[in-house]
Amino acid sequence: MKKFKFQGIEFRISSFSNYYPFCVAVGQAQDGSVAVRHSQDSDPAKVLTFTKEEWRAFVKGVKANEFDF
């Protein structure tokens, strides 16, 4: 797993993204919210934030294959 800091948040990129230059990075802000951004885009306006509850619901949906196409 790769890690880097951006706007005071330590972001992580999945180890499954090694071969792709365009990755999603995820980090936890000091207030507990979850921040999501494009790993190659440094525009702070393009960081999405979610509450812990929203993030848990999303992860639960991913694990339940609710987003498979």
PyMOL commands that set and color helices and strands:
alter all, ss='L'
color gray80, all
select helices_A, chain A and resi 15-17+44-46+52-63
alter helices_A, ss='H'
color red, helices_A
select strands_A, chain A and resi 2-6+9-13+24-28+34-38+48-50
alter strands_A, ss='S'
color yellow, strands_A
deselect
rebuild
show_as cartoon
